[in-house]
Amino acid sequence: MIEVICNDRLGKKIRVKCEPDDTIGDFKKLVAAQIGTAPEKIVLKKWYSTFKDHITLADYEIGNGSSLEMYYS
């Protein structure tokens, strides 16, 4: 079990508990459940790379305490 921090830079900063072998799509569903937004509208980025839904968190080397940027489309 790891904890990942998502920040939308508009005042919302949430901590999400998940597994490293969860996909980004599954992770978006966990984030959406906490903030009340549809998972299809959430875009997760780190610097300039946008994360794709079918790849796992471990493949992107996202671990415990990692911070991601959250945008809304």
PQR file with spaces between the fields and no chain letter, atoms N, CA, C, O and H, PARSE charges and radii, in Angstrom:
ATOM       1  N    MET     1       0.856   -1.180    0.000 -0.4000 1.5000
ATOM       2  CA   MET     1       0.000    0.000    0.000 -0.0000 2.0000
ATOM       3  C    MET     1       0.897    1.236    0.000  0.5500 1.7000
ATOM       4  O    MET     1       1.786    1.373    0.840 -0.5500 1.4000
ATOM       5  N    ILE     2       0.648    2.135   -0.958 -0.4000 1.5000
ATOM       6  CA   ILE     2       1.406    3.383   -1.034 -0.0000 2.0000
ATOM       7  C    ILE     2       0.431    4.559   -0.951  0.5500 1.7000
ATOM       8  O    ILE     2      -0.775    4.395   -1.137 -0.5500 1.4000
ATOM       9  H    ILE     2      -0.075    2.024   -1.640  0.4000 1.0000
ATOM      10  N    GLU     3       0.970    5.738   -0.670 -0.4000 1.5000
ATOM      11  CA   GLU     3       0.176    6.951   -0.594 -0.0000 2.0000
ATOM      12  C    GLU     3       0.745    7.950   -1.597  0.5500 1.7000
ATOM      13  O    GLU     3       1.924    8.299   -1.536 -0.5500 1.4000
ATOM      14  H    GLU     3       1.949    5.871   -0.519  0.4000 1.0000
ATOM      15  N    VAL     4      -0.103    8.406   -2.520 -0.4000 1.5000
ATOM      16  CA   VAL     4       0.306    9.334   -3.568 -0.0000 2.0000
ATOM      17  C    VAL     4      -0.433   10.643   -3.352  0.5500 1.7000
ATOM      18  O    VAL     4      -1.620   10.643   -3.025 -0.5500 1.4000
ATOM      19  H    VAL     4      -1.060    8.122   -2.569  0.4000 1.0000
ATOM      20  N    ILE     5       0.263   11.761   -3.532 -0.4000 1.5000
ATOM      21  CA   ILE     5      -0.307   13.086   -3.323 -0.0000 2.0000
ATOM      22  C    ILE     5      -0.667   13.681   -4.681  0.5500 1.7000
ATOM      23  O    ILE     5       0.153   13.684   -5.600 -0.5500 1.4000
ATOM      24  H    ILE     5       1.227   11.762   -3.798  0.4000 1.0000
ATOM      25  N    CYS     6      -1.894   14.183   -4.807 -0.4000 1.5000
ATOM      26  CA   CYS     6      -2.356   14.842   -6.029 -0.0000 2.0000
ATOM      27  C    CYS     6      -2.671   16.295   -5.702  0.5500 1.7000
ATOM      28  O    CYS     6      -3.399   16.584   -4.752 -0.5500 1.4000
ATOM      29  H    CYS     6      -2.561   14.180   -4.061  0.4000 1.0000
ATOM      30  N    ASN     7      -2.121   17.202   -6.493 -0.4000 1.5000
ATOM      31  CA   ASN     7      -2.304   18.633   -6.268 -0.0000 2.0000
ATOM      32  C    ASN     7      -2.820   19.262   -7.558  0.5500 1.7000
ATOM      33  O    ASN     7      -2.224   19.080   -8.620 -0.5500 1.4000
ATOM      34  H    ASN     7      -1.530   16.968   -7.265  0.4000 1.0000
ATOM      35  N    ASP     8      -3.930   20.005   -7.470 -0.4000 1.5000
ATOM      36  CA   ASP     8      -4.451   20.653   -8.672 -0.0000 2.0000
ATOM      37  C    ASP     8      -4.046   22.118   -8.766  0.5500 1.7000
ATOM      38  O    ASP     8      -4.452   22.804   -9.704 -0.5500 1.4000
ATOM      39  H    ASP     8      -4.414   20.153   -6.607  0.4000 1.0000
ATOM      40  N    ARG     9      -3.263   22.609   -7.828 -0.4000 1.5000
ATOM      41  CA   ARG     9      -2.736   23.971   -7.780 -0.0000 2.0000
ATOM      42  C    ARG     9      -3.826   25.036   -7.694  0.5500 1.7000
ATOM      43  O    ARG     9      -3.574   26.218   -7.929 -0.5500 1.4000
ATOM      44  H    ARG     9      -2.932   22.052   -7.066  0.4000 1.0000
ATOM      45  N    LEU    10      -5.036   24.603   -7.353 -0.4000 1.5000
ATOM      46  CA   LEU    10      -6.136   25.541   -7.128 -0.0000 2.0000
ATOM      47  C    LEU    10      -6.626   25.451   -5.692  0.5500 1.7000
ATOM      48  O    LEU    10      -7.687   25.980   -5.360 -0.5500 1.4000
ATOM      49  H    LEU    10      -5.241   23.643   -7.161  0.4000 1.0000
ATOM      50  N    GLY    11      -5.860   24.788   -4.846 -0.4000 1.5000
ATOM      51  CA   GLY    11      -6.229   24.668   -3.450 -0.0000 2.0000
ATOM      52  C    GLY    11      -6.588   23.264   -3.019  0.5500 1.7000
ATOM      53  O    GLY    11      -6.727   23.003   -1.824 -0.5500 1.4000
ATOM      54  H    GLY    11      -4.999   24.359   -5.116  0.4000 1.0000
ATOM      55  N    LYS    12      -6.741   22.355   -3.963 -0.4000 1.5000
ATOM      56  CA   LYS    12      -7.068   20.965   -3.626 -0.0000 2.0000
ATOM      57  C    LYS    12      -5.805   20.135   -3.644  0.5500 1.7000
ATOM      58  O    LYS    12      -5.132   20.026   -4.668 -0.5500 1.4000
ATOM      59  H    LYS    12      -6.628   22.567   -4.934  0.4000 1.0000
ATOM      60  N    LYS    13      -5.493   19.558   -2.514 -0.4000 1.5000
ATOM      61  CA   LYS    13      -4.335   18.664   -2.395 -0.0000 2.0000
ATOM      62  C    LYS    13      -4.818   17.454   -1.612  0.5500 1.7000
ATOM      63  O    LYS    13      -5.154   17.558   -0.432 -0.5500 1.4000
ATOM      64  H    LYS    13      -6.040   19.647   -1.681  0.4000 1.0000
ATOM      65  N    ILE    14      -4.851   16.306   -2.277 -0.4000 1.5000
ATOM      66  CA   ILE    14      -5.391   15.116   -1.627 -0.0000 2.0000
ATOM      67  C    ILE    14      -4.347   14.017   -1.587  0.5500 1.7000
ATOM      68  O    ILE    14      -3.427   13.978   -2.403 -0.5500 1.4000
ATOM      69  H    ILE    14      -4.578   16.221   -3.235  0.4000 1.0000
ATOM      70  N    ARG    15      -4.507   13.133   -0.627 -0.4000 1.5000
ATOM      71  CA   ARG    15      -3.653   11.950   -0.489 -0.0000 2.0000
ATOM      72  C    ARG    15      -4.503   10.732   -0.794  0.5500 1.7000
ATOM      73  O    ARG    15      -5.587   10.564   -0.234 -0.5500 1.4000
ATOM      74  H    ARG    15      -5.255   13.164    0.036  0.4000 1.0000
ATOM      75  N    VAL    16      -4.005    9.877   -1.688 -0.4000 1.5000
ATOM      76  CA   VAL    16      -4.762    8.708   -2.124 -0.0000 2.0000
ATOM      77  C    VAL    16      -3.955    7.461   -1.803  0.5500 1.7000
ATOM      78  O    VAL    16      -2.788    7.356   -2.180 -0.5500 1.4000
ATOM      79  H    VAL    16      -3.125   10.013   -2.143  0.4000 1.0000
ATOM      80  N    LYS    17      -4.573    6.520   -1.110 -0.4000 1.5000
ATOM      81  CA   LYS    17      -3.924    5.230   -0.820 -0.0000 2.0000
ATOM      82  C    LYS    17      -4.288    4.259   -1.933  0.5500 1.7000
ATOM      83  O    LYS    17      -5.455    4.126   -2.300 -0.5500 1.4000
ATOM      84  H    LYS    17      -5.521    6.605   -0.804  0.4000 1.0000
ATOM      85  N    CYS    18      -3.261    3.574   -2.472 -0.4000 1.5000
ATOM      86  CA   CYS    18      -3.477    2.651   -3.585 -0.0000 2.0000
ATOM      87  C    CYS    18      -2.360    1.610   -3.590  0.5500 1.7000
ATOM      88  O    CYS    18      -1.467    1.634   -2.743 -0.5500 1.4000
ATOM      89  H    CYS    18      -2.313    3.682   -2.174  0.4000 1.0000
ATOM      90  N    GLU    19      -2.425    0.713   -4.542 -0.4000 1.5000
ATOM      91  CA   GLU    19      -1.404   -0.317   -4.719 -0.0000 2.0000
ATOM      92  C    GLU    19      -0.488    0.080   -5.882  0.5500 1.7000
ATOM      93  O    GLU    19      -0.944    0.739   -6.816 -0.5500 1.4000
ATOM      94  H    GLU    19      -3.151    0.694   -5.230  0.4000 1.0000
ATOM      95  N    PRO    20       0.781   -0.303   -5.848 -0.5600 1.5000
ATOM      96  CA   PRO    20       1.687    0.044   -6.950  0.2800 2.0000
ATOM      97  C    PRO    20       1.302   -0.599   -8.279  0.5500 1.7000
ATOM      98  O    PRO    20       1.651   -0.074   -9.336 -0.5500 1.4000
ATOM      99  N    ASP    21       0.588   -1.726   -8.246 -0.4000 1.5000
ATOM     100  CA   ASP    21       0.214   -2.379   -9.499 -0.0000 2.0000
ATOM     101  C    ASP    21      -1.160   -1.939  -10.003  0.5500 1.7000
ATOM     102  O    ASP    21      -1.698   -2.563  -10.918 -0.5500 1.4000
ATOM     103  H    ASP    21       0.304   -2.152   -7.387  0.4000 1.0000
ATOM     104  N    ASP    22      -1.741   -0.881   -9.433 -0.4000 1.5000
ATOM     105  CA   ASP    22      -2.962   -0.284   -9.970 -0.0000 2.0000
ATOM     106  C    ASP    22      -2.620    0.485  -11.242  0.5500 1.7000
ATOM     107  O    ASP    22      -1.537    1.059  -11.357 -0.5500 1.4000
ATOM     108  H    ASP    22      -1.304   -0.374   -8.690  0.4000 1.0000
ATOM     109  N    THR    23      -3.542    0.492  -12.188 -0.4000 1.5000
ATOM     110  CA   THR    23      -3.323    1.286  -13.397 -0.0000 2.0000
ATOM     111  C    THR    23      -3.661    2.750  -13.115  0.5500 1.7000
ATOM     112  O    THR    23      -4.300    3.062  -12.110 -0.5500 1.4000
ATOM     113  H    THR    23      -4.422    0.025  -12.095  0.4000 1.0000
ATOM     114  N    ILE    24      -3.235    3.631  -13.993 -0.4000 1.5000
ATOM     115  CA   ILE    24      -3.558    5.048  -13.856 -0.0000 2.0000
ATOM     116  C    ILE    24      -5.074    5.242  -13.929  0.5500 1.7000
ATOM     117  O    ILE    24      -5.620    6.097  -13.232 -0.5500 1.4000
ATOM     118  H    ILE    24      -2.716    3.378  -14.809  0.4000 1.0000
ATOM     119  N    GLY    25      -5.756    4.460  -14.764 -0.4000 1.5000
ATOM     120  CA   GLY    25      -7.212    4.536  -14.850 -0.0000 2.0000
ATOM     121  C    GLY    25      -7.882    4.190  -13.531  0.5500 1.7000
ATOM     122  O    GLY    25      -8.831    4.858  -13.120 -0.5500 1.4000
ATOM     123  H    GLY    25      -5.312    3.766  -15.330  0.4000 1.0000
ATOM     124  N    ASP    26      -7.391    3.141  -12.861 -0.4000 1.5000
ATOM     125  CA   ASP    26      -7.923    2.780  -11.541 -0.0000 2.0000
ATOM     126  C    ASP    26      -7.631    3.876  -10.522  0.5500 1.7000
ATOM     127  O    ASP    26      -8.471    4.197   -9.681 -0.5500 1.4000
ATOM     128  H    ASP    26      -6.620    2.598  -13.195  0.4000 1.0000
ATOM     129  N    PHE    27      -6.443    4.438  -10.606 -0.4000 1.5000
ATOM     130  CA   PHE    27      -6.046    5.501   -9.685 -0.0000 2.0000
ATOM     131  C    PHE    27      -6.934    6.734   -9.873  0.5500 1.7000
ATOM     132  O    PHE    27      -7.304    7.384   -8.895 -0.5500 1.4000
ATOM     133  H    PHE    27      -5.761    4.176  -11.289  0.4000 1.0000
ATOM     134  N    LYS    28      -7.276    7.058  -11.122 -0.4000 1.5000
ATOM     135  CA   LYS    28      -8.163    8.192  -11.389 -0.0000 2.0000
ATOM     136  C    LYS    28      -9.535    7.968  -10.756  0.5500 1.7000
ATOM     137  O    LYS    28     -10.166    8.918  -10.293 -0.5500 1.4000
ATOM     138  H    LYS    28      -6.976    6.530  -11.916  0.4000 1.0000
ATOM     139  N    LYS    29      -9.999    6.722  -10.734 -0.4000 1.5000
ATOM     140  CA   LYS    29     -11.289    6.418  -10.112 -0.0000 2.0000
ATOM     141  C    LYS    29     -11.237    6.659   -8.609  0.5500 1.7000
ATOM     142  O    LYS    29     -12.210    7.133   -8.022 -0.5500 1.4000
ATOM     143  H    LYS    29      -9.487    5.950  -11.111  0.4000 1.0000
ATOM     144  N    LEU    30     -10.097    6.333   -7.977 -0.4000 1.5000
ATOM     145  CA   LEU    30      -9.940    6.588   -6.541 -0.0000 2.0000
ATOM     146  C    LEU    30      -9.910    8.089   -6.257  0.5500 1.7000
ATOM     147  O    LEU    30     -10.508    8.562   -5.290 -0.5500 1.4000
ATOM     148  H    LEU    30      -9.306    5.949   -8.453  0.4000 1.0000
ATOM     149  N    VAL    31      -9.207    8.828   -7.112 -0.4000 1.5000
ATOM     150  CA   VAL    31      -9.145   10.285   -6.958 -0.0000 2.0000
ATOM     151  C    VAL    31     -10.532   10.885   -7.152  0.5500 1.7000
ATOM     152  O    VAL    31     -10.951   11.749   -6.381 -0.5500 1.4000
ATOM     153  H    VAL    31      -8.722    8.444   -7.897  0.4000 1.0000
ATOM     154  N    ALA    32     -11.247   10.428   -8.180 -0.4000 1.5000
ATOM     155  CA   ALA    32     -12.580   10.955   -8.482 -0.0000 2.0000
ATOM     156  C    ALA    32     -13.548   10.713   -7.328  0.5500 1.7000
ATOM     157  O    ALA    32     -14.407   11.550   -7.051 -0.5500 1.4000
ATOM     158  H    ALA    32     -10.907    9.726   -8.806  0.4000 1.0000
ATOM     159  N    ALA    33     -13.412    9.572   -6.658 -0.4000 1.5000
ATOM     160  CA   ALA    33     -14.284    9.275   -5.525 -0.0000 2.0000
ATOM     161  C    ALA    33     -14.045   10.252   -4.372  0.5500 1.7000
ATOM     162  O    ALA    33     -14.974   10.572   -3.630 -0.5500 1.4000
ATOM     163  H    ALA    33     -12.714    8.892   -6.883  0.4000 1.0000
ATOM     164  N    GLN    34     -12.811   10.726   -4.219 -0.4000 1.5000
ATOM     165  CA   GLN    34     -12.508   11.652   -3.121 -0.0000 2.0000
ATOM     166  C    GLN    34     -12.898   13.091   -3.432  0.5500 1.7000
ATOM     167  O    GLN    34     -13.332   13.817   -2.538 -0.5500 1.4000
ATOM     168  H    GLN    34     -12.057   10.466   -4.822  0.4000 1.0000
ATOM     169  N    ILE    35     -12.750   13.514   -4.686 -0.4000 1.5000
ATOM     170  CA   ILE    35     -13.005   14.928   -4.995 -0.0000 2.0000
ATOM     171  C    ILE    35     -14.361   15.179   -5.632  0.5500 1.7000
ATOM     172  O    ILE    35     -14.788   16.329   -5.736 -0.5500 1.4000
ATOM     173  H    ILE    35     -12.398   12.924   -5.412  0.4000 1.0000
ATOM     174  N    GLY    36     -15.048   14.124   -6.062 -0.4000 1.5000
ATOM     175  CA   GLY    36     -16.385   14.294   -6.622 -0.0000 2.0000
ATOM     176  C    GLY    36     -16.408   14.752   -8.066  0.5500 1.7000
ATOM     177  O    GLY    36     -17.352   15.421   -8.487 -0.5500 1.4000
ATOM     178  H    GLY    36     -14.701   13.190   -5.978  0.4000 1.0000
ATOM     179  N    THR    37     -15.387   14.406   -8.832 -0.4000 1.5000
ATOM     180  CA   THR    37     -15.313   14.738  -10.252 -0.0000 2.0000
ATOM     181  C    THR    37     -15.309   13.441  -11.052  0.5500 1.7000
ATOM     182  O    THR    37     -14.869   12.408  -10.545 -0.5500 1.4000
ATOM     183  H    THR    37     -14.620   13.863   -8.490  0.4000 1.0000
ATOM     184  N    ALA    38     -15.782   13.475  -12.271 -0.4000 1.5000
ATOM     185  CA   ALA    38     -15.775   12.273  -13.111 -0.0000 2.0000
ATOM     186  C    ALA    38     -14.338   11.891  -13.463  0.5500 1.7000
ATOM     187  O    ALA    38     -13.532   12.767  -13.778 -0.5500 1.4000
ATOM     188  H    ALA    38     -16.140   14.313  -12.682  0.4000 1.0000
ATOM     189  N    PRO    39     -13.999   10.592  -13.417 -0.5600 1.5000
ATOM     190  CA   PRO    39     -12.619   10.179  -13.706  0.2800 2.0000
ATOM     191  C    PRO    39     -12.167   10.491  -15.125  0.5500 1.7000
ATOM     192  O    PRO    39     -10.970   10.636  -15.373 -0.5500 1.4000
ATOM     193  N    GLU    40     -13.121   10.599  -16.074 -0.4000 1.5000
ATOM     194  CA   GLU    40     -12.753   10.918  -17.454 -0.0000 2.0000
ATOM     195  C    GLU    40     -12.253   12.352  -17.599  0.5500 1.7000
ATOM     196  O    GLU    40     -11.547   12.671  -18.556 -0.5500 1.4000
ATOM     197  H    GLU    40     -14.094   10.482  -15.872  0.4000 1.0000
ATOM     198  N    LYS    41     -12.616   13.213  -16.654 -0.4000 1.5000
ATOM     199  CA   LYS    41     -12.213   14.616  -16.730 -0.0000 2.0000
ATOM     200  C    LYS    41     -10.882   14.902  -16.050  0.5500 1.7000
ATOM     201  O    LYS    41     -10.376   16.021  -16.137 -0.5500 1.4000
ATOM     202  H    LYS    41     -13.189   12.954  -15.877  0.4000 1.0000
ATOM     203  N    ILE    42     -10.305   13.912  -15.375 -0.4000 1.5000
ATOM     204  CA   ILE    42      -9.052   14.108  -14.649 -0.0000 2.0000
ATOM     205  C    ILE    42      -7.876   13.757  -15.551  0.5500 1.7000
ATOM     206  O    ILE    42      -7.870   12.713  -16.203 -0.5500 1.4000
ATOM     207  H    ILE    42     -10.716   13.004  -15.304  0.4000 1.0000
ATOM     208  N    VAL    43      -6.884   14.640  -15.580 -0.4000 1.5000
ATOM     209  CA   VAL    43      -5.642   14.398  -16.319 -0.0000 2.0000
ATOM     210  C    VAL    43      -4.503   14.481  -15.313  0.5500 1.7000
ATOM     211  O    VAL    43      -4.359   15.482  -14.612 -0.5500 1.4000
ATOM     212  H    VAL    43      -6.889   15.488  -15.051  0.4000 1.0000
ATOM     213  N    LEU    44      -3.692   13.427  -15.243 -0.4000 1.5000
ATOM     214  CA   LEU    44      -2.555   13.398  -14.312 -0.0000 2.0000
ATOM     215  C    LEU    44      -1.264   13.597  -15.080  0.5500 1.7000
ATOM     216  O    LEU    44      -1.034   12.965  -16.111 -0.5500 1.4000
ATOM     217  H    LEU    44      -3.808   12.614  -15.812  0.4000 1.0000
ATOM     218  N    LYS    45      -0.416   14.491  -14.561 -0.4000 1.5000
ATOM     219  CA   LYS    45       0.851   14.806  -15.218 -0.0000 2.0000
ATOM     220  C    LYS    45       1.956   14.878  -14.186  0.5500 1.7000
ATOM     221  O    LYS    45       1.712   15.063  -12.994 -0.5500 1.4000
ATOM     222  H    LYS    45      -0.603   15.005  -13.724  0.4000 1.0000
ATOM     223  N    LYS    46       3.159   14.730  -14.665 -0.4000 1.5000
ATOM     224  CA   LYS    46       4.362   14.999  -13.878 -0.0000 2.0000
ATOM     225  C    LYS    46       5.289   15.727  -14.827  0.5500 1.7000
ATOM     226  O    LYS    46       5.704   15.163  -15.839 -0.5500 1.4000
ATOM     227  H    LYS    46       3.358   14.579  -15.633  0.4000 1.0000
ATOM     228  N    TRP    47       5.621   16.972  -14.520 -0.4000 1.5000
ATOM     229  CA   TRP    47       6.361   17.848  -15.425 -0.0000 2.0000
ATOM     230  C    TRP    47       5.584   17.977  -16.720  0.5500 1.7000
ATOM     231  O    TRP    47       4.479   18.520  -16.712 -0.5500 1.4000
ATOM     232  H    TRP    47       5.284   17.431  -13.698  0.4000 1.0000
ATOM     233  N    TYR    48       6.125   17.493  -17.842 -0.4000 1.5000
ATOM     234  CA   TYR    48       5.416   17.644  -19.117 -0.0000 2.0000
ATOM     235  C    TYR    48       4.882   16.333  -19.650  0.5500 1.7000
ATOM     236  O    TYR    48       4.328   16.309  -20.749 -0.5500 1.4000
ATOM     237  H    TYR    48       7.022   17.052  -17.849  0.4000 1.0000
ATOM     238  N    SER    49       5.025   15.239  -18.916 -0.4000 1.5000
ATOM     239  CA   SER    49       4.537   13.949  -19.412 -0.0000 2.0000
ATOM     240  C    SER    49       3.157   13.656  -18.830  0.5500 1.7000
ATOM     241  O    SER    49       2.947   13.728  -17.619 -0.5500 1.4000
ATOM     242  H    SER    49       5.475   15.259  -18.023  0.4000 1.0000
ATOM     243  N    THR    50       2.234   13.329  -19.709 -0.4000 1.5000
ATOM     244  CA   THR    50       0.876   12.969  -19.317 -0.0000 2.0000
ATOM     245  C    THR    50       0.807   11.462  -19.160  0.5500 1.7000
ATOM     246  O    THR    50       1.281   10.723  -20.023 -0.5500 1.4000
ATOM     247  H    THR    50       2.405   13.270  -20.693  0.4000 1.0000
ATOM     248  N    PHE    51       0.219   11.001  -18.066 -0.4000 1.5000
ATOM     249  CA   PHE    51       0.137    9.568  -17.795 -0.0000 2.0000
ATOM     250  C    PHE    51      -1.025    8.941  -18.548  0.5500 1.7000
ATOM     251  O    PHE    51      -2.119    9.505  -18.600 -0.5500 1.4000
ATOM     252  H    PHE    51      -0.166   11.601  -17.365  0.4000 1.0000
ATOM     253  N    LYS    52      -0.784    7.779  -19.128 -0.4000 1.5000
ATOM     254  CA   LYS    52      -1.799    7.050  -19.887 -0.0000 2.0000
ATOM     255  C    LYS    52      -2.520    6.061  -18.972  0.5500 1.7000
ATOM     256  O    LYS    52      -1.921    5.516  -18.045 -0.5500 1.4000
ATOM     257  H    LYS    52       0.104    7.321  -19.086  0.4000 1.0000
ATOM     258  N    ASP    53      -3.813    5.833  -19.237 -0.4000 1.5000
ATOM     259  CA   ASP    53      -4.685    5.079  -18.333 -0.0000 2.0000
ATOM     260  C    ASP    53      -4.332    3.604  -18.188  0.5500 1.7000
ATOM     261  O    ASP    53      -4.610    3.026  -17.138 -0.5500 1.4000
ATOM     262  H    ASP    53      -4.299    6.276  -19.990  0.4000 1.0000
ATOM     263  N    HIS    54      -3.739    2.976  -19.180 -0.4000 1.5000
ATOM     264  CA   HIS    54      -3.541    1.526  -19.139 -0.0000 2.0000
ATOM     265  C    HIS    54      -2.198    1.106  -18.538  0.5500 1.7000
ATOM     266  O    HIS    54      -1.921   -0.090  -18.455 -0.5500 1.4000
ATOM     267  H    HIS    54      -3.512    3.446  -20.033  0.4000 1.0000
ATOM     268  N    ILE    55      -1.365    2.043  -18.121 -0.4000 1.5000
ATOM     269  CA   ILE    55      -0.041    1.736  -17.566 -0.0000 2.0000
ATOM     270  C    ILE    55      -0.108    1.830  -16.041  0.5500 1.7000
ATOM     271  O    ILE    55      -0.805    2.687  -15.498 -0.5500 1.4000
ATOM     272  H    ILE    55      -1.590    3.015  -18.188  0.4000 1.0000
ATOM     273  N    THR    56       0.617    0.947  -15.356 -0.4000 1.5000
ATOM     274  CA   THR    56       0.551    0.901  -13.894 -0.0000 2.0000
ATOM     275  C    THR    56       1.392    2.000  -13.253  0.5500 1.7000
ATOM     276  O    THR    56       2.261    2.595  -13.891 -0.5500 1.4000
ATOM     277  H    THR    56       1.184    0.251  -15.798  0.4000 1.0000
ATOM     278  N    LEU    57       1.114    2.251  -11.988 -0.4000 1.5000
ATOM     279  CA   LEU    57       1.885    3.243  -11.233 -0.0000 2.0000
ATOM     280  C    LEU    57       3.340    2.813  -11.106  0.5500 1.7000
ATOM     281  O    LEU    57       4.241    3.647  -11.185 -0.5500 1.4000
ATOM     282  H    LEU    57       0.408    1.768  -11.470  0.4000 1.0000
ATOM     283  N    ALA    58       3.576    1.515  -10.909 -0.4000 1.5000
ATOM     284  CA   ALA    58       4.944    1.012  -10.761 -0.0000 2.0000
ATOM     285  C    ALA    58       5.740    1.198  -12.047  0.5500 1.7000
ATOM     286  O    ALA    58       6.942    1.460  -11.995 -0.5500 1.4000
ATOM     287  H    ALA    58       2.844    0.837  -10.845  0.4000 1.0000
ATOM     288  N    ASP    59       5.086    1.065  -13.202 -0.4000 1.5000
ATOM     289  CA   ASP    59       5.778    1.270  -14.479 -0.0000 2.0000
ATOM     290  C    ASP    59       6.238    2.710  -14.642  0.5500 1.7000
ATOM     291  O    ASP    59       7.276    2.970  -15.251 -0.5500 1.4000
ATOM     292  H    ASP    59       4.110    0.852  -13.244  0.4000 1.0000
ATOM     293  N    TYR    60       5.465    3.650  -14.096 -0.4000 1.5000
ATOM     294  CA   TYR    60       5.851    5.062  -14.127 -0.0000 2.0000
ATOM     295  C    TYR    60       6.772    5.423  -12.964  0.5500 1.7000
ATOM     296  O    TYR    60       7.157    6.584  -12.819 -0.5500 1.4000
ATOM     297  H    TYR    60       4.622    3.439  -13.602  0.4000 1.0000
ATOM     298  N    GLU    61       7.127    4.449  -12.141 -0.4000 1.5000
ATOM     299  CA   GLU    61       7.988    4.640  -10.969 -0.0000 2.0000
ATOM     300  C    GLU    61       7.376    5.625   -9.977  0.5500 1.7000
ATOM     301  O    GLU    61       8.075    6.451   -9.389 -0.5500 1.4000
ATOM     302  H    GLU    61       6.815    3.506  -12.258  0.4000 1.0000
ATOM     303  N    ILE    62       6.062    5.523   -9.803 -0.4000 1.5000
ATOM     304  CA   ILE    62       5.360    6.314   -8.799 -0.0000 2.0000
ATOM     305  C    ILE    62       5.312    5.482   -7.530  0.5500 1.7000
ATOM     306  O    ILE    62       4.735    4.395   -7.514 -0.5500 1.4000
ATOM     307  H    ILE    62       5.495    4.853  -10.281  0.4000 1.0000
ATOM     308  N    GLY    63       5.917    5.994   -6.471 -0.4000 1.5000
ATOM     309  CA   GLY    63       6.003    5.247   -5.224 -0.0000 2.0000
ATOM     310  C    GLY    63       5.367    5.998   -4.076  0.5500 1.7000
ATOM     311  O    GLY    63       4.638    6.970   -4.276 -0.5500 1.4000
ATOM     312  H    GLY    63       6.385    6.877   -6.485  0.4000 1.0000
ATOM     313  N    ASN    64       5.650    5.538   -2.877 -0.4000 1.5000
ATOM     314  CA   ASN    64       5.093    6.138   -1.671 -0.0000 2.0000
ATOM     315  C    ASN    64       5.588    7.570   -1.517  0.5500 1.7000
ATOM     316  O    ASN    64       6.793    7.820   -1.536 -0.5500 1.4000
ATOM     317  H    ASN    64       6.242    4.748   -2.715  0.4000 1.0000
ATOM     318  N    GLY    65       4.663    8.505   -1.366 -0.4000 1.5000
ATOM     319  CA   GLY    65       5.012    9.902   -1.179 -0.0000 2.0000
ATOM     320  C    GLY    65       5.201   10.680   -2.471  0.5500 1.7000
ATOM     321  O    GLY    65       5.522   11.868   -2.428 -0.5500 1.4000
ATOM     322  H    GLY    65       3.684    8.302   -1.351  0.4000 1.0000
ATOM     323  N    SER    66       5.010   10.040   -3.615 -0.4000 1.5000
ATOM     324  CA   SER    66       5.146   10.737   -4.894 -0.0000 2.0000
ATOM     325  C    SER    66       4.054   11.793   -5.041  0.5500 1.7000
ATOM     326  O    SER    66       2.956   11.643   -4.505 -0.5500 1.4000
ATOM     327  H    SER    66       4.749    9.075   -3.650  0.4000 1.0000
ATOM     328  N    SER    67       4.365   12.855   -5.768 -0.4000 1.5000
ATOM     329  CA   SER    67       3.420   13.935   -5.969 -0.0000 2.0000
ATOM     330  C    SER    67       3.108   14.057   -7.463  0.5500 1.7000
ATOM     331  O    SER    67       4.016   14.058   -8.294 -0.5500 1.4000
ATOM     332  H    SER    67       5.257   12.977   -6.203  0.4000 1.0000
ATOM     333  N    LEU    68       1.830   14.159   -7.793 -0.4000 1.5000
ATOM     334  CA   LEU    68       1.392   14.284   -9.181 -0.0000 2.0000
ATOM     335  C    LEU    68       0.606   15.565   -9.344  0.5500 1.7000
ATOM     336  O    LEU    68      -0.032   16.037   -8.403 -0.5500 1.4000
ATOM     337  H    LEU    68       1.092   14.159   -7.117  0.4000 1.0000
ATOM     338  N    GLU    69       0.652   16.131  -10.548 -0.4000 1.5000
ATOM     339  CA   GLU    69      -0.139   17.317  -10.877 -0.0000 2.0000
ATOM     340  C    GLU    69      -1.461   16.848  -11.467  0.5500 1.7000
ATOM     341  O    GLU    69      -1.490   15.960  -12.320 -0.5500 1.4000
ATOM     342  H    GLU    69       1.170   15.748  -11.312  0.4000 1.0000
ATOM     343  N    MET    70      -2.556   17.450  -11.008 -0.4000 1.5000
ATOM     344  CA   MET    70      -3.880   17.056  -11.449 -0.0000 2.0000
ATOM     345  C    MET    70      -4.527   18.224  -12.195  0.5500 1.7000
ATOM     346  O    MET    70      -4.583   19.345  -11.688 -0.5500 1.4000
ATOM     347  H    MET    70      -2.533   18.171  -10.315  0.4000 1.0000
ATOM     348  N    TYR    71      -5.015   17.944  -13.403 -0.4000 1.5000
ATOM     349  CA   TYR    71      -5.684   18.938  -14.227 -0.0000 2.0000
ATOM     350  C    TYR    71      -7.062   18.427  -14.585  0.5500 1.7000
ATOM     351  O    TYR    71      -7.327   17.228  -14.496 -0.5500 1.4000
ATOM     352  H    TYR    71      -4.970   17.034  -13.814  0.4000 1.0000
ATOM     353  N    TYR    72      -7.946   19.335  -14.993 -0.4000 1.5000
ATOM     354  CA   TYR    72      -9.297   18.956  -15.389 -0.0000 2.0000
ATOM     355  C    TYR    72      -9.473   19.297  -16.867  0.5500 1.7000
ATOM     356  O    TYR    72      -9.120   20.391  -17.307 -0.5500 1.4000
ATOM     357  H    TYR    72      -7.730   20.308  -15.066  0.4000 1.0000
ATOM     358  N    SER    73     -10.024   18.348  -17.630 -0.4000 1.5000
ATOM     359  CA   SER    73     -10.246   18.602  -19.057 -0.0000 2.0000
ATOM     360  C    SER    73     -11.705   18.835  -19.349  0.5500 1.7000
ATOM     361  O    SER    73     -12.075   19.064  -20.500 -0.5500 1.4000
ATOM     362  H    SER    73     -10.311   17.459  -17.272  0.4000 1.0000
